[in-house]
Amino acid sequence: MTRVFLLELVVKSLPVISPSNINDVTDFSQTILELAHTINVKNDRFITVSIGIAQRIERELFDEVMKRADLALYKAKETGRNRYVVS
């Protein structure tokens, strides 16, 4: 009997406060995607990564930003994984 395990690790929020622009965040996200693909779990199976990004709009509540980031994450997962989506 073959055992199959699925691990979904979710980093719910990773606030990035210091980047000067959204390009810094997307570059960092792309680096994460590239590094994850180099991790061979077993028999040429690799880790998949989906990332949702939302930049806070002036006067926007933290919960609202998180909601947009969460929606972007699910969009990334729905459109093929191993990608990031900016809200």
VMD Tcl script that builds the backbone (N, CA, C; Angstrom):
set m [mol new atoms 261]
animate dup $m
set s [atomselect $m all]
$s set {name element resname resid chain x y z} {
  {N N MET 1 A 0.843 -1.177 0.000}
  {CA C MET 1 A 0.000 0.000 0.000}
  {C C MET 1 A 0.891 1.245 0.000}
  {N N THR 2 A 0.620 2.125 -0.946}
  {CA C THR 2 A 1.360 3.383 -1.024}
  {C C THR 2 A 0.677 4.413 -0.153}
  {N N ARG 3 A 1.447 5.064 0.675}
  {CA C ARG 3 A 0.906 6.145 1.507}
  {C C ARG 3 A 1.184 7.475 0.842}
  {N N VAL 4 A 0.181 8.286 0.803}
  {CA C VAL 4 A 0.311 9.612 0.206}
  {C C VAL 4 A 0.061 10.641 1.294}
  {N N PHE 5 A 0.964 11.570 1.411}
  {CA C PHE 5 A 0.831 12.623 2.400}
  {C C PHE 5 A 0.787 13.965 1.687}
  {N N LEU 6 A -0.062 14.818 2.181}
  {CA C LEU 6 A -0.164 16.166 1.643}
  {C C LEU 6 A 0.081 17.140 2.776}
  {N N LEU 7 A 1.021 18.005 2.593}
  {CA C LEU 7 A 1.322 19.028 3.590}
  {C C LEU 7 A 1.097 20.378 2.929}
  {N N GLU 8 A 0.189 21.138 3.487}
  {CA C GLU 8 A -0.022 22.497 2.995}
  {C C GLU 8 A 0.387 23.438 4.107}
  {N N LEU 9 A 1.478 24.097 3.892}
  {CA C LEU 9 A 2.004 25.036 4.869}
  {C C LEU 9 A 1.586 26.430 4.437}
  {N N VAL 10 A 0.897 27.104 5.304}
  {CA C VAL 10 A 0.421 28.441 4.979}
  {C C VAL 10 A 1.051 29.435 5.941}
  {N N VAL 11 A 1.787 30.358 5.398}
  {CA C VAL 11 A 2.275 31.475 6.191}
  {C C VAL 11 A 1.217 32.544 6.017}
  {N N LYS 12 A 0.356 32.644 7.007}
  {CA C LYS 12 A -0.841 33.479 6.866}
  {C C LYS 12 A -0.512 34.936 6.604}
  {N N SER 13 A 0.448 35.439 7.317}
  {CA C SER 13 A 0.826 36.816 7.028}
  {C C SER 13 A 2.310 36.985 7.248}
  {N N LEU 14 A 2.905 37.595 6.306}
  {CA C LEU 14 A 4.311 37.939 6.401}
  {C C LEU 14 A 4.399 39.420 6.049}
  {N N PRO 15 A 4.105 40.263 7.030}
  {CA C PRO 15 A 4.096 41.694 6.720}
  {C C PRO 15 A 5.470 42.167 6.253}
  {N N VAL 16 A 5.478 42.818 5.142}
  {CA C VAL 16 A 6.709 43.374 4.602}
  {C C VAL 16 A 6.538 44.884 4.625}
  {N N ILE 17 A 7.272 45.510 5.519}
  {CA C ILE 17 A 7.061 46.933 5.750}
  {C C ILE 17 A 8.126 47.793 5.079}
  {N N SER 18 A 9.331 47.294 4.944}
  {CA C SER 18 A 10.432 48.135 4.518}
  {C C SER 18 A 10.627 48.335 3.017}
  {N N PRO 19 A 10.124 47.457 2.140}
  {CA C PRO 19 A 10.431 47.684 0.718}
  {C C PRO 19 A 9.938 49.041 0.223}
  {N N SER 20 A 10.712 49.610 -0.661}
  {CA C SER 20 A 10.357 50.935 -1.163}
  {C C SER 20 A 9.252 50.876 -2.202}
  {N N ASN 21 A 9.068 49.719 -2.852}
  {CA C ASN 21 A 8.002 49.624 -3.840}
  {C C ASN 21 A 7.556 48.177 -4.023}
  {N N ILE 22 A 6.485 48.004 -4.752}
  {CA C ILE 22 A 5.903 46.680 -4.950}
  {C C ILE 22 A 6.853 45.761 -5.710}
  {N N ASN 23 A 7.730 46.341 -6.536}
  {CA C ASN 23 A 8.696 45.524 -7.272}
  {C C ASN 23 A 9.626 44.760 -6.348}
  {N N ASP 24 A 9.988 45.357 -5.212}
  {CA C ASP 24 A 10.828 44.658 -4.246}
  {C C ASP 24 A 10.112 43.421 -3.703}
  {N N VAL 25 A 8.812 43.558 -3.460}
  {CA C VAL 25 A 8.024 42.448 -2.927}
  {C C VAL 25 A 7.852 41.367 -3.986}
  {N N THR 26 A 7.577 41.745 -5.214}
  {CA C THR 26 A 7.411 40.736 -6.263}
  {C C THR 26 A 8.738 40.051 -6.589}
  {N N ASP 27 A 9.840 40.784 -6.532}
  {CA C ASP 27 A 11.160 40.165 -6.730}
  {C C ASP 27 A 11.443 39.138 -5.642}
  {N N PHE 28 A 11.125 39.493 -4.399}
  {CA C PHE 28 A 11.308 38.572 -3.273}
  {C C PHE 28 A 10.423 37.338 -3.454}
  {N N SER 29 A 9.190 37.536 -3.898}
  {CA C SER 29 A 8.276 36.428 -4.133}
  {C C SER 29 A 8.791 35.513 -5.227}
  {N N GLN 30 A 9.318 36.091 -6.287}
  {CA C GLN 30 A 9.878 35.289 -7.379}
  {C C GLN 30 A 11.061 34.462 -6.889}
  {N N THR 31 A 11.882 35.020 -6.026}
  {CA C THR 31 A 13.008 34.286 -5.455}
  {C C THR 31 A 12.525 33.087 -4.645}
  {N N ILE 32 A 11.473 33.287 -3.865}
  {CA C ILE 32 A 10.898 32.181 -3.097}
  {C C ILE 32 A 10.408 31.078 -4.026}
  {N N LEU 33 A 9.716 31.447 -5.091}
  {CA C LEU 33 A 9.224 30.464 -6.055}
  {C C LEU 33 A 10.362 29.662 -6.668}
  {N N GLU 34 A 11.420 30.348 -7.048}
  {CA C GLU 34 A 12.563 29.681 -7.676}
  {C C GLU 34 A 13.275 28.750 -6.701}
  {N N LEU 35 A 13.432 29.186 -5.471}
  {CA C LEU 35 A 14.093 28.341 -4.469}
  {C C LEU 35 A 13.255 27.112 -4.134}
  {N N ALA 36 A 11.966 27.294 -4.022}
  {CA C ALA 36 A 11.088 26.172 -3.679}
  {C C ALA 36 A 11.162 25.085 -4.746}
  {N N HIS 37 A 11.278 25.486 -5.992}
  {CA C HIS 37 A 11.307 24.500 -7.078}
  {C C HIS 37 A 12.589 23.672 -7.077}
  {N N THR 38 A 13.611 24.097 -6.362}
  {CA C THR 38 A 14.860 23.336 -6.307}
  {C C THR 38 A 14.819 22.248 -5.237}
  {N N ILE 39 A 13.779 22.234 -4.413}
  {CA C ILE 39 A 13.678 21.253 -3.333}
  {C C ILE 39 A 12.954 20.014 -3.857}
  {N N ASN 40 A 13.726 18.965 -4.081}
  {CA C ASN 40 A 13.179 17.709 -4.570}
  {C C ASN 40 A 12.760 16.887 -3.360}
  {N N VAL 41 A 11.466 16.710 -3.197}
  {CA C VAL 41 A 10.947 15.998 -2.032}
  {C C VAL 41 A 11.201 14.503 -2.175}
  {N N LYS 42 A 10.753 13.927 -3.276}
  {CA C LYS 42 A 10.953 12.502 -3.512}
  {C C LYS 42 A 10.508 12.180 -4.930}
  {N N ASN 43 A 11.312 11.377 -5.617}
  {CA C ASN 43 A 10.957 10.914 -6.961}
  {C C ASN 43 A 10.551 12.061 -7.885}
  {N N ASP 44 A 11.370 13.086 -7.942}
  {CA C ASP 44 A 11.117 14.245 -8.805}
  {C C ASP 44 A 9.813 14.960 -8.502}
  {N N ARG 45 A 9.421 14.981 -7.255}
  {CA C ARG 45 A 8.277 15.783 -6.816}
  {C C ARG 45 A 8.828 16.998 -6.089}
  {N N PHE 46 A 8.281 18.135 -6.445}
  {CA C PHE 46 A 8.805 19.381 -5.907}
  {C C PHE 46 A 7.740 20.122 -5.116}
  {N N ILE 47 A 8.194 21.008 -4.272}
  {CA C ILE 47 A 7.301 21.848 -3.481}
  {C C ILE 47 A 6.646 22.865 -4.410}
  {N N THR 48 A 5.353 23.097 -4.219}
  {CA C THR 48 A 4.683 24.164 -4.955}
  {C C THR 48 A 4.410 25.312 -3.997}
  {N N VAL 49 A 4.439 26.507 -4.537}
  {CA C VAL 49 A 4.251 27.701 -3.720}
  {C C VAL 49 A 3.251 28.618 -4.406}
  {N N SER 50 A 2.337 29.147 -3.631}
  {CA C SER 50 A 1.402 30.165 -4.107}
  {C C SER 50 A 1.474 31.335 -3.143}
  {N N ILE 51 A 1.533 32.526 -3.700}
  {CA C ILE 51 A 1.708 33.728 -2.871}
  {C C ILE 51 A 0.677 34.769 -3.270}
  {N N GLY 52 A 0.025 35.352 -2.267}
  {CA C GLY 52 A -0.895 36.461 -2.488}
  {C C GLY 52 A -0.306 37.726 -1.903}
  {N N ILE 53 A -0.307 38.778 -2.677}
  {CA C ILE 53 A 0.304 40.044 -2.256}
  {C C ILE 53 A -0.744 41.153 -2.304}
  {N N ALA 54 A -0.777 41.950 -1.258}
  {CA C ALA 54 A -1.649 43.130 -1.238}
  {C C ALA 54 A -0.877 44.280 -0.606}
  {N N GLN 55 A -0.897 45.399 -1.262}
  {CA C GLN 55 A -0.266 46.603 -0.731}
  {C C GLN 55 A -1.332 47.445 -0.046}
  {N N ARG 56 A -1.027 47.899 1.147}
  {CA C ARG 56 A -2.007 48.673 1.911}
  {C C ARG 56 A -2.304 49.998 1.222}
  {N N ILE 57 A -3.585 50.277 1.112}
  {CA C ILE 57 A -4.059 51.550 0.587}
  {C C ILE 57 A -4.252 52.488 1.775}
  {N N GLU 58 A -4.009 53.748 1.582}
  {CA C GLU 58 A -4.122 54.716 2.676}
  {C C GLU 58 A -5.455 54.566 3.409}
  {N N ARG 59 A -5.386 54.536 4.724}
  {CA C ARG 59 A -6.530 54.414 5.644}
  {C C ARG 59 A -7.215 53.048 5.605}
  {N N GLU 60 A -6.635 52.102 4.906}
  {CA C GLU 60 A -7.212 50.760 4.850}
  {C C GLU 60 A -6.875 50.015 6.137}
  {N N LEU 61 A -7.852 49.321 6.673}
  {CA C LEU 61 A -7.638 48.541 7.884}
  {C C LEU 61 A -6.801 47.309 7.576}
  {N N PHE 62 A -6.049 46.858 8.579}
  {CA C PHE 62 A -5.191 45.691 8.407}
  {C C PHE 62 A -5.995 44.471 7.943}
  {N N ASP 63 A -7.156 44.261 8.538}
  {CA C ASP 63 A -7.991 43.118 8.162}
  {C C ASP 63 A -8.406 43.173 6.687}
  {N N GLU 64 A -8.599 44.365 6.183}
  {CA C GLU 64 A -8.980 44.516 4.774}
  {C C GLU 64 A -7.815 44.168 3.847}
  {N N VAL 65 A -6.625 44.583 4.248}
  {CA C VAL 65 A -5.429 44.242 3.461}
  {C C VAL 65 A -5.230 42.733 3.459}
  {N N MET 66 A -5.386 42.110 4.629}
  {CA C MET 66 A -5.220 40.665 4.738}
  {C C MET 66 A -6.251 39.936 3.890}
  {N N LYS 67 A -7.451 40.435 3.842}
  {CA C LYS 67 A -8.513 39.817 3.034}
  {C C LYS 67 A -8.131 39.852 1.552}
  {N N ARG 68 A -7.617 40.992 1.091}
  {CA C ARG 68 A -7.205 41.097 -0.309}
  {C C ARG 68 A -6.021 40.183 -0.613}
  {N N ALA 69 A -5.080 40.092 0.329}
  {CA C ALA 69 A -3.931 39.198 0.152}
  {C C ALA 69 A -4.394 37.743 0.107}
  {N N ASP 70 A -5.352 37.407 0.955}
  {CA C ASP 70 A -5.892 36.054 0.992}
  {C C ASP 70 A -6.590 35.711 -0.327}
  {N N LEU 71 A -7.380 36.639 -0.851}
  {CA C LEU 71 A -8.040 36.417 -2.138}
  {C C LEU 71 A -7.019 36.255 -3.268}
  {N N ALA 72 A -5.943 37.034 -3.209}
  {CA C ALA 72 A -4.880 36.917 -4.207}
  {C C ALA 72 A -4.187 35.556 -4.095}
  {N N LEU 73 A -4.012 35.071 -2.872}
  {CA C LEU 73 A -3.414 33.746 -2.663}
  {C C LEU 73 A -4.259 32.666 -3.320}
  {N N TYR 74 A -5.564 32.698 -3.089}
  {CA C TYR 74 A -6.433 31.693 -3.686}
  {C C TYR 74 A -6.475 31.803 -5.209}
  {N N LYS 75 A -6.364 33.007 -5.730}
  {CA C LYS 75 A -6.297 33.198 -7.175}
  {C C LYS 75 A -5.027 32.543 -7.730}
  {N N ALA 76 A -3.916 32.707 -7.004}
  {CA C ALA 76 A -2.658 32.078 -7.421}
  {C C ALA 76 A -2.787 30.556 -7.430}
  {N N LYS 77 A -3.441 30.011 -6.424}
  {CA C LYS 77 A -3.633 28.566 -6.361}
  {C C LYS 77 A -4.540 28.076 -7.490}
  {N N GLU 78 A -5.596 28.822 -7.770}
  {CA C GLU 78 A -6.568 28.426 -8.799}
  {C C GLU 78 A -5.994 28.508 -10.213}
  {N N THR 79 A -5.016 29.367 -10.407}
  {CA C THR 79 A -4.478 29.565 -11.754}
  {C C THR 79 A -3.204 28.768 -12.004}
  {N N GLY 80 A -2.946 27.767 -11.187}
  {CA C GLY 80 A -1.857 26.854 -11.503}
  {C C GLY 80 A -0.749 26.719 -10.484}
  {N N ARG 81 A -0.812 27.415 -9.414}
  {CA C ARG 81 A 0.218 27.354 -8.375}
  {C C ARG 81 A 1.575 27.769 -8.921}
  {N N ASN 82 A 2.571 27.755 -8.026}
  {CA C ASN 82 A 3.922 28.189 -8.385}
  {C C ASN 82 A 3.905 29.569 -9.024}
  {N N ARG 83 A 3.148 30.458 -8.380}
  {CA C ARG 83 A 3.056 31.823 -8.873}
  {C C ARG 83 A 2.643 32.747 -7.739}
  {N N TYR 84 A 2.765 34.032 -7.994}
  {CA C TYR 84 A 2.243 35.016 -7.062}
  {C C TYR 84 A 1.225 35.869 -7.799}
  {N N VAL 85 A 0.289 36.397 -7.044}
  {CA C VAL 85 A -0.721 37.290 -7.595}
  {C C VAL 85 A -0.762 38.538 -6.720}
  {N N VAL 86 A -0.769 39.683 -7.368}
  {CA C VAL 86 A -0.842 40.970 -6.669}
  {C C VAL 86 A -2.272 41.459 -6.731}
  {N N SER 87 A -2.816 41.791 -5.565}
  {CA C SER 87 A -4.190 42.284 -5.484}
  {C C SER 87 A -4.247 43.733 -5.955}
}
mol reanalyze $m
mol bondsrecalc $m
mol representation Tube
mol addrep $m
